[in-house]
Amino acid sequence: MALLASGGLLALGAARPRPVDESILQRLARQVSEYYATVLPEKAYLHLDKPVYATGETIWFSAYVVDGLRHQADSLSKVLYVDLVSPEQKIVARRTLRLQGGRAYGDLDVADTLAAGTYQLRAYTNWMRNAGDDFVYSRRLQVWAASPYTANAPPPPAVRRPVAGAPAVPAGRPDVQFFPEGGALVAGLPTVVACKAVDANGRGVDIKALIVDDRNAAVVPNFATTHLGMGHFAFTPAAGQHYRARVALPGGTTADYALPAVQASGYSLHVADAGPDYTVEARYQGPAGAPVPGPVMLLTEVRGFLVYMAPRPIGAGPATWKVSKARYPNGILHLTLVDGQGTPQAERLAFVQNGPAALPAALTPDKTGPYGLRAPVQVKVRVVDAAGQPLAATRLSVSVVETALAGLDPTAETIASNLLLTSDLAGYVEGPGYYFQNPTAETARALDDLLLTQGWRRFVWKNVVSGQPVGLEYPADQALALGGQVLSEHGYRPIPNSQLTFVETRPIRQVTTGVTNAAGRFRFVGFDGRDTAIVTLQARRAQGGSNVVIRPDTGPSVENLRLPPLPTPPVPVADFVKRSRQQQADEHEMDPSRHPVGMVTRNILLDNVAVTAKRVAVPPDDPRRLYGATGGTVIDFANTPSAQSGLNIFQVLQGRVAGLTISGSPPNMSIQIRNQGTPQFILDGMRVDADVINTLVSSDIQSVEVFKGNEGAIFGGTGGVIAIYTKRADPKYKGADKGPAPGIVTVRLPGYYQAREFYAPRYGAPTLTTPGPDPRRTSLYWNPTVRTDAAGEATLTFFTADVSGTFRATAEGITAAGQPVRGTATVTVQGK
């Protein structure tokens, strides 16, 4: 075991600059390239077996981790974390996966004890967190209630139809914000202003408004958003004016929202889509009598691919450029206007799409007509490039799901919308698939409004051009690690140079030490990942004090996560819940251990049985018991009234154990065992000093065990042993989340998760028993690891189940060159 941090560098190239002002252009290009070479952005995407789930079901997922620039299989990180977060901001399921060539797959159980609601599924590597929590993969999931064990379980809520003529804006005042193109409103310069309106749950709501000035004169009389609360308008702001949007609310009321303040001078930037090109226009308004500034330059970039345009004069008229889309890869185009000193003055986002966002994967079933029940189905998958050449080594995952369920959200994200759009935008993007599923002039305008309002924060220009070093707080994991931070007990101020003692009790026993860095952070590596590790950490200040708190790193924060309630369920959801309920009942018939609650249907009536038991404060197999030692005298603090008063531990022990002599007063008490001397102290499986025990409050203690004479010989020494077990270190203690214990913490670090296999029967083979019910009712097939051969093809074989219906096969993946791939096909099942 070792304390370690790591990082890496990658050299990136840039387009050759033009000779005019070459030094400034070279410097800017170098700074952007150095930034990307340092941060090495990563992206993650999860392909799921279906779009919605019911309680008691399993989420099957296939993970793709790629480098953030070329979208090729990532080679930096080797560990992926996948979390399911509840509406109550709790991580209710977590998987730690070993990445191999940027790929992993697994499954998450949606426990039947969970409540229905909107959950968040997130996936990230440790390195991805350097870009901020906004850039870890996240996806909202609807989870509906279903219980196969209650015969009279209530049905899903009735479907409510919208009332004709109902207002588009829900009750309550929406949040409405305005974003000038280029960044600012400048007096006298024509500008485009984008708008975004959302409700209390972050969903877009369409509004109607008029834009007025200080005299209440309408400068834009009929503005309305066009898609998910987004839209834009154009006008020329006047000096000294303050503009407001008067928004119509339900019930005939209005609300005013201020536009950004008008600047007396500055730059504007306008980008217009001209088919194969973007036309870029920059203007400048300066103070009266001030000289016209020097030429301006345009720096453009898509996923680290840099192109900079020749300088243009500005002042008397606009500076213009024609930006050819063909020069860039698909993705978000970042345009930055730079003045003659190399200072960024305005920025704008646009989208470049040369050809389809995703290459089509052709899925061809071996029959055009319907399949029977429990019949074999063979589907051929073929992937080719734009020229029709086969693409070998394309990695795919394939699901076959009921069509009505698969089509519930046609605007849901895909691998293309994620890699090319949402992974580079901060914040939640509603319905990202809309912008790519059917490209039209309307969807292009909606995408432009999204980019005008959503912003882009992969890097902040002022930090990049200043040469400010990039802070990389999180290393790239090559194996499992345990990280965290040591903080002050009350102020939560980082404690640098804190002395750490690391004690692992399972699956192996080892002890090591380390020191926190200047930010109070630590990271232990060297776990083999084959089993859950039980680790106890103790921290002391450099001066020796233990009044610190250890905060293990549990991933991105969930404290400020805001998830909307479930919407009114459409008819397919109500049908899906019923089928899920039956599917879970069938699964229980096949494997009762999956749902122990269902065992009531197969109980056996026994004669009267008398059960007696002796309560043990700490179970003998508790990992905190060093060497499995038992047999000492146990004092149950959890059920001792005096222990709940907040006394010192030694005060509670006084007079309770024969042969124990306690002297002094808190916090400087000492203890002796008659005829043996000063005992060793073990706190939650870790040896500590007496002054550490003196700082503990008795109400935080679960139990204390005293080993005297031969009982303590296994620990070594002759003074006996006193073992203290805290409530916080007991994973079964219900109050364990009330806060950390000072100076010590016990952590369970799960090993790599071993994914289960999706149930896939093979009918037709000889069998000695009659086949039972086939539980597959909504998902017929899931394969997370499909790979094309040299001909760009792969063949899938599966069987239909006991239900008729129409099913959609969906393949998603990525080519070896980093191009997203997606394709669908229909499979019809018809029973006799």
N, C-alpha and C positions, 0 to 999 in steps of 0.2 A: 504494500500500500504506500502511496506517495501523494504529496501535495503538489499540484501541477496546474499550470495554465499554458495555453498554446495558441498559435495563430498562423497565418500564412500570407504569401503575396503571389500575385499573378500579373504578368506584364500584359497590358492591353495596347492595341494600336489605335491610331487616329488617322483620319483622312489628311492628305498633304495640304497645308495652308497655302493661300495665295501670297504673293510676295509683298503686297502692300501691308504695312503694319504687322509684319510677320512676327515680331517679338511678342506683341500682345496676344495675337492669336495662338502662337505656340505656347505661351504661358497658360492661357485658359485651357487649351486642349490638354496640356500636361497635367494641370490640376484636376481636371475631371477624370482623366485616365488614372492618375494616382489615387484618386478617391475610390474608384471602382476596383482598382488593383488591391486596395487595402481592405475594403469591406466585403468583397467577394460575395455579392448577394445570392441567397438561395431562395427557392420557391418550393412549396409543397402543394400537392393536390390529392384529394381523396375521391376516387370513383366508388359510389355506393351501389348496393344491389337494387335499391328502390328509393323513391323520393320521400315517403312518409313511413311512419312506424307506429305500432301499437305497443302498449306496455306488455311485457313478457316475451317480446320478440328479440331477435338478434340483428344487429347492424353488421353487415358484411362489407368490408371495405378493401380497396386496393390502393396503395400509396405510391405516388410518383414524386420524387424529390429531384429537382434539376437546378443547374446553375442559373442565376437570375438574368444572365445576359444572352447566352446562346440557347438556353433551354435544353441542353444536353444532359444526360444522366450525371447526377452530382457525384463527385469523388471526394468532397471535402469532409462531410459529416458521415458518421457511421451509426448514429443512434437517432431514432425518430420517436417522438412522444405524441400520443393521441388521447385526447380527453373528451369526455361527455360532461357538459356543464348544465345543471338544472336551472329552471327559472328562479330558484332561490339562491343562485350564485354559489352553488356547491358542486365540486367535482364528484360526480356519482359513479364514474367508471374511468379507468385509465389503463392504457397499454403502453409498454415500452418495447420497441421493436428494433431489431438489428437490421440496418440498411445494407444492402448488397447491390452495388451499382446503381444507387439511387432508387431502389425498389424494396418494398415490403408489403405485407398484407396481413390482415387480422380480422378480429370480430369483437364486438362489444355487446354485452347483454343489457337490454333495457329491462331492468328488474320489474317484476309485476307489482312490487310494492311502491314503485314510483308513481307520482301523480301525473296526469295528463298535462300537457303544456308545450310551449315552444322552448326547445333546448338548443344549446350551441355545441356543435362538434368542431373541435379545433385540432390542428396538427402542426408540429413545429420541431425543428432541430434547435439545439442550444445556440448555435451560431446565428440562426435567424433572428433571435431576440435582440441582437445588437442594433437592428434596424427599428426596433420599437414594437410594442404589442400590436399595433395596427397592421403589421406586415406578417404576422403568423397566419396560417390558413385558418379560416373560420367559416362555418356554414350553419344557418339556422335550420333546425329540424322540427317538424310537427310530430308530436307523440300523442296518440289518442288512447283513451282508456279502453282496455279489454281484459276480461278475466274469465278464463274457461272453467273456473272452479265454483262459481256461484250460479246455480241454476236459474235464479231469478235476477240476474244482473240487469241493471237498467240499460235500455238501448241508448245509442248515441243521441244527442240533442236533435230535435226536429230541425229540418232545413227551413230557414226563413228566406223568403224571396224578397228582393229589394222592392221598395215601393216606387212606382213610377213618379218621376218628378222630384224625388228626394234630393236634398242638397248634396253637392259633391264633397263639401267640407264637413267633417263630423263636428259634434257639439264640442265647444271649447275653442280656445284661441290657438291657431296653428303657429308654429315657429317659421317665420319667413325671413330669409336672408338674401342679400343682393351682392353680386360679385362683378365689379367692372372688368372688362376684358383688358388684359395687360397688367391689372393690379390697382389702378387708381382712376378716379374721375379728375380730369384736368380741365380747367376753365377754357372754353373756346375750342376744345378738340372734340370732334365727333367720336362717340364711343358706343360700344355694345355693352349692355348690362344684363347679366344672367340672373335668374331667380330660382330659389329652391324653397319649397314649402313642405313641411312635414308635420304630422300629428304628434301626440304625446308619446307614441310608440315608435317613432322614427320612420313611419310609412309615409310615402309621398301623398300629398293631397292637392288636387287641382284647385286653383283660385282664380278669381277675376279681380282686377284692381285698376285704378287710375293713378298715374304719377303726377303729383302736384308740387308746385314751388312754394316759396314763402307767402305768396299772395293768394294761395289756393287756386292758382290757375293751372289747368291740366296741360302738362307738356306731353304726356302719353295718355290719351283718353281711354283706350280700350285694350288694356293688356290682359292676357290670359295665359296661364301655363298650358302646356300641350301634352306632357307625358310625365306621370308620377310626380306632379308638383313642380316640374322644371319647365323653363321657357326663357326667352330673352326679348329685349327690345332695344332700339337704338334712339339716341337723342344727343344733343350737344349741351352740356352743362354750362351755365353762366357763372361768372365770378360773383362771389358773395351770396349765392343762393344755397338754401338747404332744401333737399328734396325728400319727399315722403311718398310712400305707396299707401293708398287708401284701399284696404282689402275688404270685400264684402264677406260678411260672416252669416251663418244660419240665423234665421229669425229677423232678417232685415237690418241688423246692426253692422257697423263697420269698425275697423281697427286700423290705426296708422302705424307704419313701420318705416324707420328712417333709412335712407340710402347712405352710403359712405360720404364723408365730407368732401367738398370740392377743393382741390388744390389749385393755388394760383398759378403754378408753373410745374412743368414736368413732361414726361413722355407718355405717349399712348402707343399701343400695339394692336393691330387688327389683322386677323387671318381669315381669308375667304377661300372656300373650296372651289377650285376651278377644274374639276375632273381629274386629270392625271397629275395636276400640280396644285400647290397651295400658293396663293398670292398673298404676300406679307407686306403690310404697309405700316410704317412708323412715322409719328409726328412729334413735334416738340413745340411747347409754349414756354417762353422764358419771361423773366421779369422785364418790365418796361425799361428800354434803354440798354439792356444787357446785350453783350455780343452774342452772335449765333455760335453755338458750340461746334466742335469739330465733328468729323464724320462718325457715324455709328456703324456697328458691325452686328451680324446676326450669327449666333452660335446655335446649331441644331443637333439633337441627339436622340437616338432611339436605342434603348437597351445597351448603352455604352458605345454605339456606333456614332462617331462624331463627323459632322460635316459643317464647315463654317463658310459663310458667304462674304463676298468682297465688301469693303467699306463703302458706304454711301453718304453723301452730304445730306444734312438735315437742317431745317430752320425755315427758309423761305417756302419750301414745299416739302411734301412727304418723301421719305426714303422708301423704296420698294424693292422687293426681291421676288423671284419666282423659284419656288422650292419643288423640285421634282420628287414625287412620291416613290418613283422607281429606284431611287438611290438608297432606300432604307429597307430594313426588314420590317415585318408586320409588328405593330405595337404602338405605344404611346409616343408621339413626337413632342419633344420638349424644345420650344423655341425661346431663346433668350436674347433680348436686345442689350447690347453692351456699348457704352460710350467710348470716347477716344482714350480714356485712361484705363480702360479694361474693367470698369465698374458696371455690374448688371443694373439695368434701369427698369426693365419690364419683362414679364415672362408670360407664356401662353402654352396651353396644351392642345394638341390636335391628335387625330388618329390616322395611322397609315395602314392601309390594307391592300396589299398587292396579291390579288387572287383570293381564294377562300381562306377563312380564318383557320379551318381545319381540313386536312386532306380527307376525302371520303373513304371509308372502309366499306367495301362491298360485302354484304352478308347474304348468302344464297342458301336457303333450305333445300333439301334434296327432294321435296315434294311441293307442288303448287297448290294442291288441294288440302283438305283437312286431314289431320292425323287422328287416329283413334286413341282411346284411353290406354295408358301404359304402353304406348308405342314408341319405338326408337325414332329419334330425330337426328339428322346429320346436317350441320350448317358449315358451309365453307366460307372462310374469311379471306379477303384478298385486299392488299394495300399496294397502290402504285402511286408514282409521282405525277406531276402535271403533264409530263411527256409520255405517260403510260408505262414507264419502266418499273418493274417490281422493286419493292422496298423490303429487303431482308432485315431480320433482327428488330422489327418493329414490336415493341412491347405493348400488350393490350390486356384489358380485363373485360369480361363479357357477362351480362346479366340477361335473364329472360323473365320478364315480369308481366303481369296482367296489363293489357293495354290501357284500360280505364285508369288504373293506378299510375302507370308510367306517364300518362298525359295530364295528370292533375295540375302540374305547373309547367306549362310549355316554355316559360321564360326562366326556368331554373338555370343555375350555372352549369357550364360544361368545361371540359379541360381547356378548350380554346378561350372561352370568356375569362377563365381564371388566369391562365398564363399570360394572355395578351392584354388584359384589362385590369381585373380586380386585384390581382397580386401586386400591382404597382400603384394602387390608389389607397389612401388611408380612409378608414371608416367603412361602414356597411353600404353595399351597393345593392339596391333592390332590383330583382329581375334581370340579372346581367345577360342571360341568354337572349333576351329580346333584341339586343343590338346586333346579333349575328345570325339568328335563325332564318330571317328572310330580309336580306339587305335591300333597302329602298331609300329613296330620298328622305322619307319621313324618319326612318330609323337612324340615318346618318345625322339628321338635325338633332334628334334626341340624344345621340351619342355625343355630339358636340356640346349640347347643353350640360350633359353630365360632366364632361371634362372642364367646362367653364366653372362649374360649381363645386365639384368634389375635391379639386386641388390635387397636388402631387408633392409628396414629401420624402422621396427617396434620399434626397440631400437638400440642404439649405445653402443657396448660392453664397451668401455672405460668409459662411464658414469655409466653403470650398476655396473661394478665391483669396481668402485671407491667409491660406496656408495653415489654418488651425488644425492640429493633429486630430485624427478621428479616434474617439474613444471606443475601444472594443472590450466590453465588460465580460462577455461570455465567450469562452473558447469553443472550438469545434470538437465535439466529442468523437473520439476514436473508440471508446468503450464506455461502459457505464461509469458514472461518477456521482459523488455526493458533494454538492456545493451548498453554500449559504453565506450568512453574514453574522458577525458578532456585533451587537448593539448595546448601548447603555440601557440600564434596567428600566428607566422611566422616560428619558428623553428620546430613546431610539436613535441616538447619535452613533455613527460607526466607530468601532474601537479598533484602531490599527495595532499591529504587533501583539495581538492577543495570543496567549499561549494555548494551543489546542491539544487535547489528548483524545485519541481515537481508539475505541475499543470495539472490535467486532466479535460477537458471541456466536453468530450463526451466519452461514453454514460452516465457517471455520473460525478459529479463535486466534486473534492477533491484536497487537497493540502498537500504535505508532503515535508520533507527535508532529505538530506543525505550527506555523505562525501565520496569522492573517496579514493581508497586504494593507496598503495605505487606506483603502476604502473599507477595511474590516472584513474583507471577503476571504473565503477559503474554498478549496476544491480538492477532494480526495479521489484518486483514480486507482484502478487496479482490480476492480471487481470482475469476476469471470462471467457473471450474468446467468449462471446455470440455475440459481436458486435465489430466493429472497434473502437478502442480507439484513441482519439485525445489528444496528450500530448505536453505541452510546457515545456522545460527544460531551466533553467537559471543556469549558473555556475559562481562562483567568486573564485578568489584565496583566500588562507587562510588569506592573508593580506588585502583582500577587493577589489583588482583590477578585472576588467571584461575583460581584454585583453587576453581572452582564446577562444579556439574553441572547441565546443562539436561535437564529431564524433560518431553518433549512430552506433551500430553494425548492419551491413546489411548482415552478413554471410561471407563465404570465398571470398577472392579477385577474381575478374575476370580481373584484369588489364593486366596480362601477359598470358592470355589465347590465345592460337594459334590454330585456327580451319582451316582445309583445305578447299579449294573450292569444290563445288559439282563435282563429276566425270561425264564423259559422260554417259547419262542415257541409261541403257539397255532397250530393247523393253518392258518388263513388267512395267517399270516405266512410259513410255509414255502412255501405255494403262491405267495404274492406274490413272494418272492425268486426263485423259478424263472422267473416271468413277467417280472420286472424284468431278469433275466439275458438272456432272449431279446429283450426290447425293446431293450436296449442294443446287442445284436448287430445287430438290424435297423437301428437308428439309424446304426451304423457303416457298414452297407452303403449307406445313403443319403448319408452324409457322413463319409468316412474321417478327415477332419481333426479330428472331434470326439474321436476316441480313437486317437491315434497308435500306441499299443501294438498295435492290431489290424492295422497295416500289414504285419505279418509274414505275413498270409494273402495279400497281393498283392505280394510282393517280386519283383524282377527279378534274375536271376543275371547278374552282370557278370564279365568277365575280371579277372585280378589287377590291382589298382590300387595304386600306391605313393603314399602321402600323406605330405607333409612340411609342417612348420609351424614358425614361429619364435614362441616364447612371448613375449607382450607382457604386462608386469606390469599395466598399466592399459589397457584397450581404448581405441582412438582415439575412439570415440563415447561414452565415459564422460562423464556430465553434469558431473563435477567438473573436466573439462578446460576451462578458460576459453577461449572463442573457438575451441575445437577444436584448440588448438595441439599439435603433435607435433614430433618431431625432436630432442628433447633427449637428454642422457645419462641412462639409466635405471639405478638401483641397486635391485635386487630384494631388499628387506629380508626378505620372507617366507621366502626360501631362503638367507639369509645367516646363518651360525651366530652370529657376533658380535652380530647384531641381536637375537637371542633372549635375550641375557644381561641386558637391562634397562639398557643403557648410554644415555647421552644421544645424540640423533640426530646431533649434530655429531661426537661421538666415533666413531661408525660411519662417517661420511662421510670422516673424516680419512684421507688417502692413497688414496682410491678414485676421485677425479675429478681429472684433470689441471687445474691452474690454480686449484684451491681452496685457500685459506689459512685455517686454523682456529686460533684462539688462545683463551686463557683456560681456566677450569676450570668444571665444572658447579656451579651452574645459571646461570653468567654467561659463557657462551662466545660468541664472535663469529666471523663468517665473511666472507671477502672473495673476490671473483673477480678474478684477476690482470688488471691493466690496465683494470678496469671499476668496481671499488669495491664498495660494499655492495649485495647483491642484494635484490630484493623477495621476500617469502615468501607463498606461496599454500597454504593448508591446506584440502584437500577443496573446492577451487573458490572459496575466500574469502581475500582478502588479510588478513594478520595481521602483528603485530609480531614481532620476533625473540625477545622475552621469552616469547611464547606458545609458540614452537617449543622454547625451552629447558625448558619444563615437560613436554614429551611424552617418553614412554618408547619406546625403539626397538622393543620387542616388540609395541607396538600399531600399528606402521607397516607398511603393505603394500609401498609402494615410494616412492622419491624420484626426481624428474626435475630435472635441472639444465639450464637454457637459458642459453647464453652467446652474446655477440655478436649477430649477426643473428637467431639463434634466439629470443631474448627480446625483440626489438624490437616484436613485436606487442602486448606488455603495456605499452609505454610506458616511459620512463626509459632509463638507460644502464648500470645496474649489474648487469644480468642478472636471472634469476628462478630461484628454487628452489621447486618444487611438491612438497608432501608429500601422500601419499594414505594415509589410515588404513584399517585393516581394518574398523573398525566402520561406516564410511561406505560400504563396498562391500556392496550388498544380497546378493551371492552368497557372501559370506564366511560359513562355517559357524559361526564363533565370534563372530558379530556380536551375540549376545545375552548376552555375558558381562559387560556393564556399560557405562555411558556413558563416553565420553572426557571429560576435564576441560575445561570451558569451551567446548566446541564440539559440534555435532551436525548431521547432515544428515538431512532428513526428506523422505519422498515423500508428498505430499498428493494423493490421487486426486480427479479431477473428479467431476461428477455422473454417476451410472451410467445408461446408456441400456439399458432393459429389452429383452430379446429377445421374439420372438413365439412363443407356444405353437404347436406344429405342428398345423395345422388344414387338411387337404386338402379340396378340393371335387371330388368325383367327378361324372362325367357329361359334363364339358366335352370337346370334341375335343382329342386329343393325338397327337403324332407318335411317341411312345415308349410302350412297354408299362409301365403303372404298376408300381413296385416294391412290396416288402412294406410294409404299414402298421405302423409300430412301436408304435402305441398299444395297450397291453394292459391297463393298470390305470386310466389316466386318459384319458377320451375328449375332454374339453373343459375349457378354462379361460379365463375372461374376467374380467379384474380391473376393468373400467370400464363397468359397465352402469348406465343411468340411466333412470328412469321418465319418461314424457311427461305431458302435462296430464291424461290419463285414468288416471294411476297405473300405466301398463303399459309393458312392454318386450318385444320379441320376439327370441329367440335361435335361430340356425340352425347346425347342425353335422352331421357325418356319422359314422356308426358305422364301426368298423374291421374287421379280419379275424377277430375273436374273438367268440364267443357269450358270453352271460352276462347278469346283472342289474346295472344301474348305478343309482347314486343321484345325482340332481341336487340340489345344495345351494346356496341363495342366502343370503348374509349382507350386511348393510349397515346404514345409518342414515338416518333421514328428515331433512329440512331442519330440523325442530324438535328433533332430538336423540334420537329414539326408536329403540332397536335393532330390527332387522328380521331375521327368519329364516324359511326355508321349505324343504321338500324335496319331491321327487317321484321316481318310479321309472321307469326306461327299460329295457325288455327287448330284447335282441338275440338273434336265433336264426338260425343259418346253415342252409344247405340240406343 
